[in-house]
Amino acid sequence: MSLDNNLIKKFGNNLSENVNLSNYSWFNLGGKAEYLFKAKDKNQLLEFLKEAKQQNLMITILGAGSNTLIRDNGVKGAVVKLGKNFSFTKLIDKNIIEVGAATLDRNVANFAKENNLSNFEFLSCIPGSIGGAIVMNSGCYDDDISKILISIKAIDKNKLTEIEIKKEDIKFSYRGSNLSENLIFISAKFKGSFDKKDKIEKKQLALKKKKKKSQPSQIKTCGSTFKNISKDKKAWMLIKEAGCNDLKEGDAMISPKHCNFFVNDGNAKSSDIENLINKVKKKVYEKTGANLELEIKIIGE
Ligand SMILES: Cc1cc2nc3c(=O)[nH]c(=O)nc-3n(C[C@H](O)[C@H](O)[C@H](O)COP(=O)(O)OP(=O)(O)OC[C@H]3O[C@@H](n4cnc5c(N)ncnc54)[C@H](O)[C@@H]3O)c2cc1C
């Protein structure tokens, strides 16, 4: 669909047409967005959502793209990214911090460390933004976002209202929650516990070292492709058991270091990654009876 020219003019440089999305996913893959809207601030976001609703424009929100495969034929409607004003860290009470949803997880971990606040160390190992971390209930080594969360501020893209949701009113699960898909998270409050800065730094470094040892880095991937079935039935174990480690589809391959990490090894297409996913899922089911569920999100046509 095409938006009227007045609208394009109204949002100026923040709204672009036919934008290649490959730079917006860690797979470095994906077709074009019909529209890409980079929201300057909350008011502009609300204004855009209002116009989008009137014109029946589909809205897809993207964070840092470290958990999202974008299909080759692109995304219909508007892909929304939160701009710089949504990236901030604030100490609002002795041990409580408020952060914008576009803030990178590692910046939140470092801000907490600078303020002698512990329990945020795991965020230094996760390459996404806080918005994505809330949707995914991201975590590692027995910690996850739900354990430090106090509340979230969000805009409901249908009702066009801002709401604050308390953690007690959210049901978090492993890599998910019951939060509505209509919500665009704009900020969140977290609580830490006091500790010495050098102790926090040591914990951060230890976690990063542990991750580096077991997972590949400097590759085009979105991390774990499938969710673990349980603590003793990890996705990588089932993939290995089913003999899928060496499977390839075009330039889509499985990381030799961690077989739940699927990789664009140069010139893969998104369809190669998706075909590889389906192939592995089928083989794992046939061999082990386990039904692997995707951890990564797939968007587009
Ligand atoms: C090398 C590597 C290692 C990783 N290690 C881990 C790990 O240890 N633990 C872990 O949990 N994950 C890990 N991941 C996966 C990924 O980093 C996390 O899922 C991360 O939290 C995703 O954040 P993002 O901003 O990149 O989300 P995106 O990929 O941009 O989006 C993910 C989902 O969140 C939604 N979303 C994003 N922002 C918002 C918002 N503001 N409001 C509403 N919805 C939003 C999107 O629509 C999408 O559905 C890893 C990924 C990589 C590449």
The ligand as an SDF file (V2000), in Angstrom:
LIG
                    3D

 53 58  0  0  0  0  0  0  0  0999 V2000
   25.4350  -13.9620   19.5090 C   0  0  0  0  0  0  0  0  0  0  0  0
   24.1060  -13.9560   20.1890 C   0  0  0  0  0  0  0  0  0  0  0  0
   23.9930  -14.4180   21.4880 C   0  0  0  0  0  0  0  0  0  0  0  0
   22.7550  -14.4240   22.1310 C   0  0  0  0  0  0  0  0  0  0  0  0
   22.6660  -14.8650   23.4180 N   0  0  0  0  0  0  0  0  0  0  0  0
   21.4860  -14.8380   24.0670 C   0  0  0  0  0  0  0  0  0  0  0  0
   21.3670  -15.2650   25.4330 C   0  0  0  0  0  0  0  0  0  0  0  0
   22.3360  -15.6590   26.0690 O   0  0  0  0  0  0  0  0  0  0  0  0
   20.1470  -15.2380   26.0090 N   0  0  0  0  0  0  0  0  0  0  0  0
   19.0440  -14.8000   25.3460 C   0  0  0  0  0  0  0  0  0  0  0  0
   17.9580  -14.7840   25.9470 O   0  0  0  0  0  0  0  0  0  0  0  0
   19.1150  -14.3800   24.0650 N   0  0  0  0  0  0  0  0  0  0  0  0
   20.2970  -14.3810   23.4130 C   0  0  0  0  0  0  0  0  0  0  0  0
   20.3760  -13.9570   22.1050 N   0  0  0  0  0  0  0  0  0  0  0  0
   19.1400  -13.5560   21.4110 C   0  0  0  0  0  0  0  0  0  0  0  0
   18.8240  -12.0430   21.4640 C   0  0  0  0  0  0  0  0  0  0  0  0
   19.9750  -11.2700   21.6820 O   0  0  0  0  0  0  0  0  0  0  0  0
   17.7950  -11.7280   22.5390 C   0  0  0  0  0  0  0  0  0  0  0  0
   16.5780  -12.4050   22.2900 O   0  0  0  0  0  0  0  0  0  0  0  0
   17.5040  -10.2180   22.6210 C   0  0  0  0  0  0  0  0  0  0  0  0
   16.8600   -9.8960   23.8230 O   0  0  0  0  0  0  0  0  0  0  0  0
   16.6770   -9.6980   21.4630 C   0  0  0  0  0  0  0  0  0  0  0  0
   16.6560   -8.2910   21.5410 O   0  0  0  0  0  0  0  0  0  0  0  0
   16.5360   -7.4010   20.2270 P   0  0  0  0  0  0  0  0  0  0  0  0
   16.3910   -5.9950   20.6470 O   0  0  0  0  0  0  0  0  0  0  0  0
   17.6730   -7.7030   19.3110 O   0  0  0  0  0  0  0  0  0  0  0  0
   15.1720   -7.9600   19.6580 O   0  0  0  0  0  0  0  0  0  0  0  0
   14.6770   -8.1140   18.1510 P   0  0  0  0  0  0  0  0  0  0  0  0
   15.3340   -9.2800   17.5020 O   0  0  0  0  0  0  0  0  0  0  0  0
   14.7620   -6.8180   17.4350 O   0  0  0  0  0  0  0  0  0  0  0  0
   13.1400   -8.4450   18.4220 O   0  0  0  0  0  0  0  0  0  0  0  0
   12.7720   -9.6120   19.1230 C   0  0  0  0  0  0  0  0  0  0  0  0
   11.2670   -9.5460   19.3910 C   0  0  0  0  0  0  0  0  0  0  0  0
   10.9960   -8.4610   20.2600 O   0  0  0  0  0  0  0  0  0  0  0  0
   10.0700   -7.5460   19.6680 C   0  0  0  0  0  0  0  0  0  0  0  0
   10.4670   -6.1970   20.1310 N   0  0  0  0  0  0  0  0  0  0  0  0
   11.6860   -5.6240   20.0700 C   0  0  0  0  0  0  0  0  0  0  0  0
   11.6520   -4.4110   20.6360 N   0  0  0  0  0  0  0  0  0  0  0  0
   10.3720   -4.2020   21.0480 C   0  0  0  0  0  0  0  0  0  0  0  0
    9.6970   -3.1270   21.7080 C   0  0  0  0  0  0  0  0  0  0  0  0
   10.3120   -1.9920   22.0580 N   0  0  0  0  0  0  0  0  0  0  0  0
    8.3740   -3.2730   21.9890 N   0  0  0  0  0  0  0  0  0  0  0  0
    7.6990   -4.4090   21.6370 C   0  0  0  0  0  0  0  0  0  0  0  0
    8.2800   -5.4420   21.0090 N   0  0  0  0  0  0  0  0  0  0  0  0
    9.6060   -5.3390   20.7280 C   0  0  0  0  0  0  0  0  0  0  0  0
   10.1940   -7.7610   18.1770 C   0  0  0  0  0  0  0  0  0  0  0  0
    8.9930   -7.4130   17.5080 O   0  0  0  0  0  0  0  0  0  0  0  0
   10.4550   -9.2650   18.1260 C   0  0  0  0  0  0  0  0  0  0  0  0
    9.2330   -9.9770   18.2330 O   0  0  0  0  0  0  0  0  0  0  0  0
   21.6030  -13.9490   21.4430 C   0  0  0  0  0  0  0  0  0  0  0  0
   21.7310  -13.4730   20.1380 C   0  0  0  0  0  0  0  0  0  0  0  0
   22.9720  -13.4620   19.5160 C   0  0  0  0  0  0  0  0  0  0  0  0
   23.0790  -12.8920   18.1290 C   0  0  0  0  0  0  0  0  0  0  0  0
  1  2  1  0
  2  3  1  0
  2 52  2  0
  3  4  2  0
  4  5  1  0
  4 50  1  0
  5  6  2  0
  6  7  1  0
  6 13  1  0
  7  8  2  0
  7  9  1  0
  9 10  1  0
 10 11  2  0
 10 12  1  0
 12 13  2  0
 13 14  1  0
 14 15  1  0
 14 50  1  0
 15 16  1  0
 16 17  1  0
 16 18  1  0
 18 19  1  0
 18 20  1  0
 20 21  1  0
 20 22  1  0
 22 23  1  0
 23 24  1  0
 24 25  2  0
 24 26  1  0
 24 27  1  0
 27 28  1  0
 28 29  2  0
 28 30  1  0
 28 31  1  0
 31 32  1  0
 32 33  1  0
 33 34  1  0
 33 48  1  0
 34 35  1  0
 35 36  1  0
 35 46  1  0
 36 37  1  0
 36 45  1  0
 37 38  2  0
 38 39  1  0
 39 40  1  0
 39 45  2  0
 40 41  1  0
 40 42  2  0
 42 43  1  0
 43 44  2  0
 44 45  1  0
 46 47  1  0
 46 48  1  0
 48 49  1  0
 50 51  2  0
 51 52  1  0
 52 53  1  0
M  END
$$$$
